[in-house]
Amino acid sequence: MSRAPSPEAEDDRDGDGEWRFGVDDVGPDGIVDDEPEIEQLPIEPGSPRAENVAFVFLGVLLAVGLIVITVFPGAV
């Protein structure tokens, strides 16, 4: 009994019957990397904005408050 090729297998070939992707185009997980390589730009440090500092400070206060309530439940 012969099986017909799956539609997925036909999608991997172009109109001439040749494979669309070479061995170098497919990553180790079998995923095709169509996007061109983008050079990694170094991350440059900047000065923090007041809004960001306020949210970090609020998060620290919340975390410290939860720890205090957990460790000393009768303190509040």
N, C-alpha and C positions, 0 to 999 in steps of 0.2 A: 504494500500500500504506500503510495507516495503522497507526501503532503505538499500543499502549495506554499510558497514562501509567504511569510507574514508581511503585512503592509509596512511594519516598522523596518524590515530588512530592505524593502524597496525604496524607502525614504532615504536610506544611506547612500544611494547611488544617484548619480546625475543622469541626464538623458542619454548619454552615450554608453551606459553600462559600467562606467568607471566609478570607483569610490570617490566620494566627495572629500573625505578627510584622510589625511595621512597619519602614520603612526605618531609623528611628532605633534600633531594637532590635538590629540586626545590625552587627557591627564591620567594619573594613576587610578582614579576612581571611575574612569570611563566617561568622564564629562568633557564635552567639547568646549575648548576655550576660544570663543569667537572674538572676544575683546582684545584689542592690541595692548601690549605691555605699556603701562604708564610708569614713568620713573617716579620713585618715591622721593618726595620733597621733604627735607628735614623740617621738623616741627620747631617753630620759633616761639620762645616764651613771650608772653605779653603781660600787661598789668591786669590784675583782677578788677572786675567791675563791682560796684557797690551792691547791685542786685544779687550777684553770685555769692558775694561774701555774706550777705544777709541770710540767704538760704542755707549755706553751709553752717553758719552760726546757729540758725534755728534747728537744723538737723542734729547738731552736737548737743544742744540743750534738750531736745526730745530724747535722744539716746541716753544721756546722763540721767534724766528724769525717770525713764523706764527702768534703768538699772537700779536706781535708788529705791523705787517702789518695789521692785522685785526682791532686793536684798533686805530691805527694812520695811516690811508691809505696814507696820504700825506707826511709822514716822510721819505719815501724811494724815 
